[in-house]
Amino acid sequence: MFTAGLIERPVSWVALAGFMGTGKSRIGWELSRALAMHFVDTDKLITRVVGKSIPEVFAQEGEGYFRACEQEVVRRVTRLEHAVISLGGGTFIHEENRRILLDRGPVVVLWATPETVYQRTRHSERPLLATEDPLSRIRHLMHEREPVYKQGTLHVHSDGRPSEEIVEEIIDRLWAWSDAQQAWAQLPEVGAPEAHGGDRATD
């Protein structure tokens, strides 16, 4: 349990991951308000630091440069306190980012159907969706990334739900996660085999 003044929170830091268009920025901002914490959108932070939009970075510098910037931003945001972090769609996919984030605190993965993602992103400039059939591209990428996203701490669906309901679910589940973490921390350590008879012969 974390408190600052009269504010009681389940956690002092949380990140939102998931595919593009699942609602990370909107939900993250509303979650930060509900918890009275800072909000950081890593994609927007990169554009401010680099001075270019993400499509411009991809076109002019290449995806490798963007991912390097992304990794540096991950290192910086994991040092923050009282913060809700909205991650870019590909950030959690990269193993080093994933390790750093999960070591820092809970990562809530937002999920939506490919159709919902397409409806939410079809009018935006997304470098990965610059194709003749963006819906098929979305389906392919989501299927490819699903096993990695499943490594997140908590999982919440955002399809057809008001944002306040999603935020409420996230907070409830963060409290449950926090309570479970505290319960595990209070368990006595399991002794070495020697403490239980050690070298007894077994069948």
Secondary structure, 3 states (H helix, E strand, C coil): CEEECCEEECCCEEEEEECCCCCHHHHHHHHHHHHCCEEEEHHHHHHHHHCCCHHHHHHHHCHHHHHHHHHHHHHHHCCCCCEEEECCCCHHHCHHHHHHHHHHCCEEEEECCHHHHHHHHCCCCCHHHCCCCHHHHHHHHHHHHHHHHCCCCEEEECCCCCHHHHHHHHHHHHHHHHHHHHHHHHCCCCCCHHHHCCCCCCC
